[in-house]
Amino acid sequence: MLPFDEILTRYVGEFGWYQRWVMFLMCFAEIPVGFHMLSAVFLASSPGHHCTVPGLRTVEQCRPVGDALDMSIPWTENEEGRRTYSRCERYNLPDGSFNMSSADFWQSHTPESLSAGGTISCDRGWEYDCTTFTSTIVTEWDLVCSSNWLKQLTTALYMVGVLFGAVVFGDMADRFGRRPAYLLCLLVQLVFGVATTFSPNLVLFVIFRFFVGAATSGVIIVSAVMAAEFVGPSERVKVGVLRPEFYAVGGMIMAGIAYGIRDWRLLQLAISLPNLLYIPYYWWCPESPRWLLSRDKAKAKEIILSMAKTNGVILPSHVLEEELGEDPVTKHVTGQEETPRNYTILDLLRTPNMRIRTLIIFCIWFINSCVFYGVSLNITDLSGNAHVNFLISCAVEVPAYASLLFLQERFGRKVPVLVYELLTGVGLIITAALPAGSVRVTLAMISKFCITGGAQGVMIYTVELFPTVTRNIGMGSSSMSARIGATISPFLWLLADVWRPAPFLLFGVMTIVAGLLCMLLPETKGEQLPQTLEDGEEFGKGSVRRTWTKTLRLLRLRKTTVA
């Protein structure tokens, strides 16, 4: 039997109607991935809040009452005369202090006397501004002030679930097939998504969300593999860019759903029930013929014949009967069985050139994921309407993904990633320095566009940097680095409690570092890609030295010109 890639390119077609149908199934199921990966923006949003003051009504019709806050909550005033009230303290006044009119209260108190009396923490709970969100996990379980870290923990543990799912469902797909692993992920996503809606406490909420994260990660990984395995070599970059577009579409739809549903439990239910639409996948979703070729050739032939029929191709009988050699995907050799060597991450670190390149790639993936989710999950921290900001931040991802189809073909794999990373860093640093307003929001959105292009571009780039024999372990390890970055990202946002611009400033510096590290990697476009570990060690050898030599030469030239 001919190698599967040869069957596709010479006979069946690299991207015929059958592959388009499979691609539609994979992309359609990517939409809820956008829901769940970004839902924390609304589920765990922290609205304005202040201490509950016994005997005093400080909120009316979901809005704080300014006069009541002046009497009970410490405040500061900026140059424009706007007051900022403490979120975690109130004046230390005895019960019954407010059993009088506002005028009578100020007859016996002054702002100075209130401050002199000292403050206490919010021992009676909090009042929340419910104009934007009627309910979130923050307002339901009081995840504010000293408990603010618990809010970040819920997102971090969700990302741990994403990491767990990548390992478990990735292995399951290799062992038992792409189809059963994919269908199980969709089922788990539905069951635990609905269960999250009815969480009676924070502990169960975190546990259920952990499994939602694991299943969502499984959907991402298995669908990516299936989409790539059904198409020919020349179409893989295209499908690799197309799938994430639907992730962004899911985020945009999420903005509309969240705008209409302001209660976190109803919102969680609304983004979980669409998985019922995937029940027909049990009959519609085929198994990957590449995977079947190494397990069940009879079933693989059935699917290949079905692909040919759907694509309007009559397949010559010799294509599935003759054995002409080894299939590079299944590693099956006619008349001979070889026990393939199992490669590990240690093989990536064994030789000096491969070790430097691998560590650089891990670092870039870590930074990109940390910054991408750091910006995406905290987009409501910017001024303006939270839902509009979120919608725009997801919408800018669509052209960012699409741009790679042109840029990485025209300018190579490396330059677009390098430029996107540096632009992200500069944009976020300027964002940190700007005051709240439309200019700051605009620059943050441009930075989101750039980090999206950089993160997706480096994924395409990384596939070509690792040798064939260690490509899967290299991509898996890089993905693990990314998940660690995503897990740490929520906690970095706690720096905003110390200094408001700190997270954007830190993310900006990190992405500039990622861009500079990218300069040290070799270009892969038009190059013969490495197959073995030996090829990998020789590939791009000396690129670090050449980069520094060129940089120093340019600096000397500029210095001479200036002189």
Buried (B, 14 or more C-beta within 10 A) or exposed (E): BBBBBBBBBEBBBBBBEBBBBBBEBBBEBBBBBBBBBBBBBBBBBBBBBBBBBBEBEBBEEBEBBEEBBBBBBBBEEEEEEEEEBBBBBBBEBEEEBBEEEEEEBBEEBEEEEBEEEEBEEBEEEBBBBBEBBBBBBBBBBBBBBEEBEBBBBBBBBBBBBBBBBBBBBBEBBEEEBBBBBBBBBBBBBBBBBBBBBEBEEBEEBBBBBBBBBBBBBBBBBBBBBBBBBBBBEEBBBBBBBBBBBBBBBBBBBBBEBBBEBBBBBBBBBBBBBBBEBBEEBEEEBBBBBBBBBEEEBEBBBBBBBEBBBBBEBEBEEEBBEEEEEBBEBBEBEEEEEEEEEEBEBEBBBEBEBBEBBBBBBBBBBBBBBBBBBBBBBBBBBBEBBBBEBBBBBBBBBBEBBBBBBEBBEEBBBBBBBBBBBBBBBBBBBBBBEBEEEEEBBBBBBBBBBBBBBBBBBBBBBBBBBBBBBBBBBBBBBBBBBBBBBBBBBBBBBBBBEEEEBBBBBBBBBBBBBBBBBBBBBBBBBEEEBBBEBEBBBBBBBEBBEEBEEEEEEEEEEEEEEEE
